[in-house]
Amino acid sequence: MESIGLLEVKGLIASIEGLDAMTKAADVRVIHTEKRLGGALVTIIVAGNVSAVTAAVAAGSKKASKLGKVFGCEVIASPHEEVTKFFDMEK
């Protein structure tokens, strides 16, 4: 089972910078993005092994916080299968 990491950021540009940092920091793949309020609030979800996801979320949060407010970031090391139904977890 892959781990998932979530990053929720205020601002589209901050979220793009955060996503760029996440994908450059570790071997993760984007499984879901959601934009609310016209891109003012963006949630990015990545998947990979737990150490990669942890590194990616830390890098993304650090980078995004320089440009916008980070509302939350979390790593779920072994998500329950009911949680993974929300996302396309197929490789």
N, C-alpha and C positions, 0 to 999 in steps of 0.2 A: 504494500500500500504506500502510495506517495504521500508526502506531507504537503500541506498547503500553507501559503503565506498571504496575508491580507494587508493592504496599505490603503488607508482612506485619507485623502488630501483635499484641501480647499484650493481650487484653482487648476485650470486645465494645463497651463504651462508647467506649474510645479509638479503635477502628476506625470506629465511626459518626461520631465527631467528625472523624477523618481523611478519611473519605469526603465528608462535608459540605464540608470545606475544599477538597478536590480538585475537586468539581463547581462550587464557587463561584469558584475561582481561574482556571479556564480552560474552554474549550469542549471537554469530553471527555464520553464516555459510558461507563457501567459495562457491561462485557461479561461479568464473572464475579466471583462472590464465593464463598469457601469458608470454612466454619467447622469447626474441629477442636477436639477436647477440650471439647465443650460450649460453644463460643464463646470459649474461653480463647486460642485462636490463630486469627486471621482474616486471610485473604489477599483483597485487593481488586485487581482488574485493570480498568484503563480503557484506552480507545483514542481516538485523535485524531491531529492532526498533531504532529510531533515537538516543536515549541516549546510547544504546549498541554499535551502529556503531561508534558514536563519541568517546567513550571510547576506543574501539578497534583500531581505526585509530591512536589515540594519542599514545597508548601503542606500537603499531607496528612501528610507525615512530620513536619514542624514541629509541627503541631497535635496529632497523635496522641502524639508524644513527651512532651507535657505531662501526659498521663493514663495512659500505659502504655509499655511497652518496644517500640520499633520493631526488629524482627529483621532487616528488610531492605527496601530499596526499589531499584528498577531501572527504567531506561527502555531499551526495545529499539526502536531507531529504525526498523529495517527488518526485521521478523521474517521468517524463512524460512516458506514456506507450510506446511511440516510442523508448525511451532510453532503457527500460527494454526488448525490443525485442532482444537486443544484447546478453542477458544473460538468462540462465535457472532459472527463478524466482519461479518455482513451488516448494512447500515444500516437 
